[in-house]
Amino acid sequence: MDIITFLLQALASYIAIAAFLIVLNVQKQMVIPGGILGMSVWLIYYLLLEPTNVIVATFTAAVIGSCASQVMSIVLKTPSVIFALAILAPLVPGYRAYMTTTYFVSGNHSEALVNTTTVIILALVIPIGMASGTVLLRLYKYIQKRFKEA
């Protein structure tokens, strides 16, 4: 991967996530931080996609994005749902679901079943990763609190 491709991925993902948040009528002052978070999640996914696989990359990006969204919601004093939308937008396997339908319609049933399995796994991995990020952040806060008391 070269630097030009990386920068184009960053720019395109930021524009797409920011547009998605605008369509969902998110507060104007939260579009930029939400877009940056979504772009970061996409870049984490994109960087991990080649050395690992799509499931590991999606899970890791969801965990890191969830932790970051919780921190951003506290710092910016905004509900974390806004940032959860920014995490979901780049991770949802829409293209794979579309290709699954295309494979079924064209009669390529073996490829369609493989894609269906991947889409279902990703649909489960995303919320598990987001919940894991929240749990990890709460665990960190708990451990930090326990060490302050000791």
Helices and strands as residue ranges (DSSP letters): H 3-23, H 28-49, H 54-75, H 80-91, H 94-106, H 109-149
